[in-house]
Amino acid sequence: MDESCCLNGGGGESQRLGHEQGIITLEDLESISEDQLSDSFTDTLGERELEEDEGQDRLLSYWQNVARGHRIEVSRDMAEPIQQLTSNNNGTHHRERVPFTLISRKEKCGDVLYETRYYDKAHWACITIAEDTYEQSVGYGFMKIMKYICQQNSSGIYLGMTIPILTIVHTDEENSIFSRAVTVAYYLPSNHQAQPPQPLDPDLVIEEWPATTVYTRIFTGATNETSLMSQSNTLAEILDFPGQYITDRFIVAGYTNPAATHRLNEIWFIQKH
């Protein structure tokens, strides 16, 4: 198993994060509606009549404009995946959740402080990528996974979205320095677990991750250097199991659109074996 792509994965070159994760993710592209697109596109480019067969170019242009604000270039070959995710957001596909077994939950005054969960072994599509900035690493990693979901696989089919999408953040032992190299991971839907379609992109790898126990805490809002450090430190302080989790990385689990006002995320710490 390539350890760079599993929950026990290795790190990369470290640097402090200088940008918020205003990233185009799978869910950004899937969540945009035609009405939102039309309004935003009209505001940006002025009113003009668009023919139905221009829809794909319209979507691509919209996301290229969004991406430039985050120093990410969306290439022409993203047009079809963007179109597929937008089309499949109309109720034809549901988002399958990664299954787990709840081991325990710690509460205080009715609030959940953290949960301990067991995730069985499963196949994930993952990529470890290091661009010039952390933001670019995550953005380009997501886009490569998006292509895999959208027919660029050995079966030539749309695989469907699963949640959460995981980002493994590599750090130093004190969580004070973040690596620009991140591992982005997508859980294969249950109907593809036995025989996962293979990626056409050689940078993507299908891994069977071993069964893993994680300590997880929910948080809302943006995922940037400040918020991730704060959330990871909070989880470390309230855990009843000091010294029983891996300290040179943690996981950000994303469930909702990063641009949403009430974004739902989780911080995961990996239990040591």
JOUR-V946749 format. One record per backbone hydrogen bond with DSSP energy under -1.0 kcal/mol. NH is the residue of the N-H (numbers start at 1). CO is the residue of the C=O. E is the energy in kcal/mol with one decimal. If there is no record, write none. Layout:
nh:NH co:CO e:E
nh:NH co:CO e:E
//
This chain:
nh:5 co:2 e:-2.0
nh:6 co:3 e:-1.0
nh:9 co:6 e:-2.3
nh:15 co:178 e:-2.8
nh:22 co:20 e:-2.0
nh:23 co:21 e:-1.8
nh:29 co:25 e:-2.0
nh:30 co:26 e:-1.9
nh:31 co:27 e:-2.4
nh:37 co:33 e:-2.5
nh:38 co:34 e:-2.7
nh:39 co:35 e:-2.3
nh:40 co:36 e:-2.8
nh:41 co:37 e:-3.0
nh:42 co:38 e:-2.3
nh:43 co:39 e:-2.3
nh:44 co:40 e:-2.0
nh:45 co:41 e:-3.0
nh:46 co:42 e:-1.9
nh:54 co:51 e:-1.8
nh:55 co:52 e:-1.7
nh:58 co:54 e:-2.4
nh:59 co:55 e:-2.4
nh:60 co:56 e:-2.4
nh:61 co:57 e:-2.7
nh:62 co:58 e:-2.2
nh:63 co:59 e:-2.3
nh:64 co:60 e:-2.2
nh:65 co:61 e:-2.1
nh:66 co:62 e:-2.0
nh:67 co:63 e:-2.6
nh:68 co:64 e:-1.9
nh:70 co:67 e:-2.2
nh:71 co:68 e:-1.4
nh:72 co:67 e:-2.1
nh:78 co:75 e:-2.0
nh:79 co:76 e:-1.8
nh:82 co:78 e:-2.4
nh:83 co:79 e:-2.1
nh:84 co:80 e:-2.6
nh:85 co:81 e:-2.5
nh:86 co:82 e:-2.0
nh:87 co:83 e:-2.5
nh:88 co:84 e:-2.6
nh:89 co:86 e:-1.0
nh:90 co:87 e:-1.3
nh:96 co:161 e:-1.8
nh:98 co:163 e:-2.3
nh:101 co:118 e:-2.7
nh:103 co:116 e:-2.8
nh:104 co:116 e:-1.5
nh:106 co:114 e:-2.6
nh:108 co:111 e:-2.6
nh:111 co:108 e:-1.9
nh:113 co:106 e:-3.0
nh:114 co:106 e:-1.2
nh:115 co:216 e:-2.5
nh:116 co:104 e:-2.5
nh:117 co:214 e:-2.7
nh:118 co:101 e:-2.7
nh:119 co:212 e:-3.3
nh:122 co:209 e:-1.4
nh:124 co:207 e:-2.6
nh:125 co:186 e:-2.9
nh:126 co:205 e:-2.5
nh:127 co:184 e:-1.9
nh:129 co:182 e:-2.3
nh:137 co:133 e:-2.0
nh:138 co:134 e:-2.2
nh:139 co:135 e:-2.4
nh:140 co:136 e:-2.8
nh:141 co:137 e:-1.9
nh:142 co:138 e:-2.3
nh:143 co:139 e:-1.9
nh:144 co:140 e:-1.8
nh:145 co:141 e:-1.8
nh:146 co:142 e:-2.5
nh:147 co:143 e:-1.8
nh:148 co:144 e:-1.6
nh:149 co:145 e:-2.3
nh:150 co:146 e:-2.1
nh:151 co:149 e:-1.3
nh:151 co:157 e:-1.2
nh:152 co:147 e:-1.9
nh:153 co:151 e:-2.2
nh:154 co:198 e:-2.3
nh:156 co:153 e:-1.3
nh:159 co:149 e:-2.5
nh:163 co:96 e:-2.5
nh:165 co:254 e:-1.7
nh:166 co:185 e:-1.9
nh:167 co:252 e:-2.0
nh:168 co:183 e:-3.0
nh:169 co:250 e:-2.9
nh:171 co:248 e:-2.5
nh:172 co:177 e:-1.2
nh:175 co:172 e:-1.7
nh:179 co:170 e:-2.8
nh:180 co:13 e:-1.6
nh:182 co:129 e:-2.0
nh:183 co:168 e:-1.6
nh:184 co:127 e:-2.5
nh:185 co:166 e:-2.6
nh:186 co:125 e:-2.7
nh:188 co:123 e:-1.9
nh:192 co:189 e:-2.4
nh:200 co:152 e:-1.4
nh:204 co:201 e:-1.5
nh:205 co:126 e:-2.3
nh:207 co:124 e:-2.8
nh:209 co:122 e:-2.6
nh:212 co:119 e:-2.7
nh:214 co:117 e:-2.3
nh:215 co:269 e:-2.5
nh:216 co:115 e:-2.8
nh:217 co:267 e:-2.0
nh:219 co:265 e:-2.3
nh:221 co:263 e:-1.1
nh:228 co:224 e:-2.9
nh:229 co:225 e:-2.2
nh:230 co:226 e:-2.3
nh:231 co:227 e:-2.8
nh:232 co:228 e:-2.4
nh:233 co:229 e:-2.3
nh:234 co:230 e:-2.2
nh:235 co:231 e:-2.3
nh:236 co:232 e:-2.1
nh:237 co:233 e:-1.9
nh:238 co:234 e:-1.8
nh:239 co:235 e:-1.4
nh:244 co:241 e:-1.8
nh:246 co:270 e:-2.8
nh:250 co:169 e:-2.0
nh:251 co:268 e:-2.2
nh:252 co:167 e:-2.7
nh:253 co:266 e:-2.5
nh:254 co:165 e:-2.4
nh:255 co:264 e:-2.1
nh:260 co:257 e:-2.1
nh:265 co:219 e:-2.6
nh:266 co:253 e:-1.6
nh:267 co:217 e:-2.4
nh:268 co:251 e:-2.6
nh:269 co:215 e:-2.7
nh:271 co:213 e:-2.7
nh:272 co:244 e:-2.7
//
